[in-house]
């Protein structure tokens, strides 16, 4: 698979922002958690992500990208009528899937967003093998639907 190198949007009117969400689900993966990877495997994975982000930046398509800390650091916050918010700290036993990171890209077409998602899905993991991790592609709404 080739790197995402199709230049950026030709005009602001044609471009649409998409959020690419990297999901991790133990049941749907055939590789060890990153906490069990060798330092070389982690370095290769992070290098791939940095190179991808640099190429997307050069093409004018990268708006932002971030990796997220492990779920054990997460908090779920719910408002609580008449009192302070209810805060539940991770890890969450019921969580089988978690968001590992995301990109916001500005593309000319939904097909281009899918092309980028497919490329990052194949990031290297243990032994350099592609992870084939699911990447959810969602259009970023620029405004609420007209009927609202």
NORSUL-V606832 format. One record per helix or strand of 3 or more residues. SS is the DSSP state (a for helix, b for strand). FROM is the first residue (numbers start at 1). LEN is the number of residues. If there is no record, write none. Layout:
# NORSUL-V606832
ss:SS from:FROM len:LEN
ss:SS from:FROM len:LEN
This chain:
# NORSUL-V606832
ss:b from:16 len:10
ss:a from:26 len:3
ss:a from:34 len:3
ss:a from:39 len:20
ss:b from:62 len:6
ss:a from:71 len:3
ss:b from:75 len:6
ss:b from:83 len:7
ss:b from:97 len:11
ss:a from:110 len:12
ss:a from:126 len:3
ss:b from:135 len:5
